Amino acid sequence: MTFAPSPRGSRGAGVVLMATDDRGPQSRADLYWLPLGAGGWFVRANGRVYEWLSARRQLPPAADLYHSGLLLTTDNTSYAVEMGPVWNVSEADRGVVCEGPVGSRWLGRFRAFRYEVRCWPGGYIPDVAEAVGSPVRLTADPARVAALLAVLEEVPALTWGRDELGTGEMWNSNSVVAWALARTGHDLDTIRVPAGGRAPGWHAGRVLSQRT
């Protein structure tokens, strides 16, 4: 989830990876592991909700929590894949591919409790300087990058913070990234969270991709 700072918006100051970075192959998909807290208050809330649910279900002790950022580049244009509140970015060209409720379907009737998934052309990964063990180069194959861009148009609008489909984890930004990667043939078993950490919601994306 990338809810932090943008030099173009009103989200404050921070370190970002801008779309003008043209190093490396012209087509590539890079994954960034950002520790909980990088990216703003909503990311921190995500972690608190997850830890509370984990405690209620008596899951293993808390570990370092990470959320994933995905940066896709093709034809020298970068696309940042992020999940954020519908109200925190005003740019019309922010690449919204999906919108869903936060907390419950009922709450989703109010704009304050809705999120959107963006595949933002000219996008960025906020606070990339805090990323751990990143970037992870997933592919430099133009066809696979194009497939990722295409499949993001099919992201399901599930309720953030809930496990509506019985996947074993709540749905969040990690779920979206894992779902998209699995749907496009990436082997999730080869993608590792930094040592001593875990990515809440990642398993939900994997399970849902297997069903579809």
C-alpha positions, -999 to 999 in steps of 0.1 A, spaced: 0 0 0 15 33 -9 -3 61 9 26 85 14 40 116 0 39 128 -35 56 159 -49 25 165 -70 -2 160 -44 -10 170 -9 4 140 9 35 157 24 72 152 19 90 120 14 114 100 -8 98 87 -40 110 67 -70 98 88 -99 88 76 -134 117 94 -149 141 66 -137 150 49 -170 178 27 -157 177 -10 -167 156 -27 -193 128 -8 -210 103 -34 -198 105 -46 -162 84 -54 -131 100 -46 -98 87 -54 -63 95 -33 -32 90 -45 4 82 -15 25 81 -19 63 48 -11 81 47 26 88 63 37 55 35 51 34 13 69 59 -14 64 85 -36 40 65 -8 15 61 -2 16 99 -39 11 105 -37 -19 81 -11 -35 103 -29 -28 136 -61 -44 123 -41 -74 111 -23 -78 144 -55 -75 163 -72 -102 142 -41 -124 145 -42 -121 183 -79 -131 184 -71 -161 162 -40 -170 183 -16 -169 154 22 -169 159 38 -139 177 41 -106 158 68 -103 132 80 -74 111 52 -65 88 57 -54 52 35 -41 24 44 -46 -12 49 -19 -38 48 -28 -75 64 -7 -102 59 -17 -138 78 -1 -166 71 -4 -204 80 19 -232 98 41 -207 66 48 -188 63 36 -152 31 24 -136 28 24 -98 4 -2 -85 -11 10 -52 -42 9 -30 -53 40 -12 -84 59 0 -105 73 -29 -102 108 -14 -64 112 -9 -54 118 -45 -72 142 -67 -55 137 -101 -79 126 -127 -53 105 -145 -43 84 -115 -52 51 -133 -81 38 -111 -88 1 -120 -110 -9 -90 -129 6 -61 -142 -12 -30 -154 -8 6 -133 -5 37 -143 -25 68 -177 -36 56 -200 -34 26 -223 -12 45 -196 14 54 -186 14 18 -216 35 10 -197 64 25 -168 79 6 -147 80 37 -148 42 38 -139 34 2 -105 25 -13 -93 24 -49 -66 4 -66 -45 25 -90 -22 15 -118 -9 50 -122 10 59 -154 39 82 -144 35 68 -109 59 64 -81 67 43 -50 66 66 -19 93 62 8 113 38 -14 144 46 6 129 26 34 124 -5 13 141 -37 25 159 -61 2 145 -42 -28 139 -39 -56 131 -75 -65 133 -78 -103 103 -101 -112 107 -100 -150 121 -80 -179 99 -98 -204 77 -72 -222 49 -97 -227 47 -105 -190 48 -68 -180 20 -62 -205 1 -92 -189 4 -76 -155 -10 -43 -167 -39 -61 -184 -48 -83 -154 -50 -54 -130 -82 -43 -149 -98 -75 -134 -89 -69 -97 -119 -80 -76 -135 -52 -54 -134 -71 -21 -138 -55 13 -105 -42 26 -97 -57 60 -122 -87 57 -119 -123 46 -152 -125 26 -141 -155 5 -126 -176 33 -90 -174 21 -76 -174 56 -65 -138 55 -80 -104 51 -80 -86 17 -56 -57 14 -29 -42 -9 -6 -73 -5 -35 -94 -17 -38 -74 -48 -2 -76 -57 0 -114 -50 -32 -120 -69 -19 -101 -100 15 -119 -99 0 -153 -96 -26 -147 -123 2 -138 -147 23 -169 -141 48 -156 -115 60 -183 -91 51 -169 -57 72 -195 -39 103 -178 -53 92 -144 -39 104 -140 -2 94 -115 24 125 -101 41 139 -123 68 119 -121 100 90 -105 84 56 -114 69 32 -97 45 -4 -98 57 -29 -105 30 -4 -121 6 -18 -156 11 -53 -143 3 -42 -131 -31 -25 -165 -38 -56 -185 -28 -80 -163 -48 -58 -166 -79 -59 -204 -77 -97 -203 -77 -99 -181 -108 
